[in-house]
Amino acid sequence: MNAPGEVVKRPRKRGLLARLRSRYRLVLIDDRTFEERFSAKLNRLSVLVFTVMGLLIFGALVTALIVLTPLKRFIPGYSDEETRINAYRGTLVADSLQDALAEQRAYIENLRAVLTGELPLDSASLKRPVATPQISVELAPGATDSALRARVESEERYSLIEGRAAGERRELASMLFVPPVQGIVTSAFDRAKGHYGADIVTAPDAAVKSCLAGTVALASWTTDAGHVIAVQHGNGLVSLYKHNRVLLKKPGDRVNGGEALAIVGNTGENSTGPHLHFELWHNGEPVDPAAYMVFQ
């Protein structure tokens, strides 16, 4: 007990930093022999620092494991690099398909104009697909030109009785045609019956070759003719190849004379067996292919 009148001194409270720096000893003792195995001096500040550093290192390892390994695919909402690349490639393919569709429509319109006689195309117009409005503006003939063209075409047009006109005969005869296939002609050209080509039976899976150099204007499927491919040549000449099994070219491809375009087949409702239906059109008028090439 304290003496009367003696002032009692209370212990002074220590600050936070002082408490953090208070030293402690960590001792590991064998429970059976009470032998000291390990001892270390620690304080609260060092324990706090080591704990924070350990958490930071653990977080960095977990982040690296997620970012650098395929485990990131299992995180909801995270798109990996492969998915982004595939999405980018899909966007490019979609844009390319739109451009190809526009080119194919332009070629089909050009082909329709050629076959109907509205527009005889020459080799200069075959390099790039031209939209229909541009064709009508650039190539629209005047009144004098139209009258002169009508008179010239009437003089050189096919006659159902006499056959080919002399002007067209000389023009086409000067060209060196390559027979698309070698075989037997089972149905010849007959304008009166509306058969504007030659049906040629050849070996199965034979290659269909281009009769002249030109540009593929059409490579498509129709219900009647199956797989059809058409090539625009110079001087208003167009060749068509119908009932193919497989098409080897696409619209816009440049081909040489004798280059394979397709494989002979039996496609389309109007086909009665494996054969090639070959048509040749000049300035919008069908001509007899057998007059310019030999198929046997």
Sequence and secondary structure as in RCSB ss.txt:
>XXXX:A:sequence
MNAPGEVVKRPRKRGLLARLRSRYRLVLIDDRTFEERFSAKLNRLSVLVFTVMGLLIFGALVTALIVLTPLKRFI
PGYSDEETRINAYRGTLVADSLQDALAEQRAYIENLRAVLTGELPLDSASLKRPVATPQISVELAPGATDSALRA
RVESEERYSLIEGRAAGERRELASMLFVPPVQGIVTSAFDRAKGHYGADIVTAPDAAVKSCLAGTVALASWTTDA
GHVIAVQHGNGLVSLYKHNRVLLKKPGDRVNGGEALAIVGNTGENSTGPHLHFELWHNGEPVDPAAYMVFQ
>XXXX:A:secstr
   TT          HHHHHT EEEEEEE TTT  EEEEEEEEHHHHHHHHHHHHHHHHHHHHHHHHHSGGGGGS
TT   HHHHHHHHHHHHHHHHHHHHHHHHHHHHHHHHHHHTTS    GGGGSS   HHHHHHHS   HHHHHHHH
HHHHHHS BTTTBS HHHHHHHHTS    S  SEEEE  BTTTTB EEEEE  TT EEE SSSEEEEEEEEETTT
EEEEEEE STTEEEEEEEEEEE   TT EE TT EEEEEB  STT  SSBEEEEEEETTEEE GGGT    
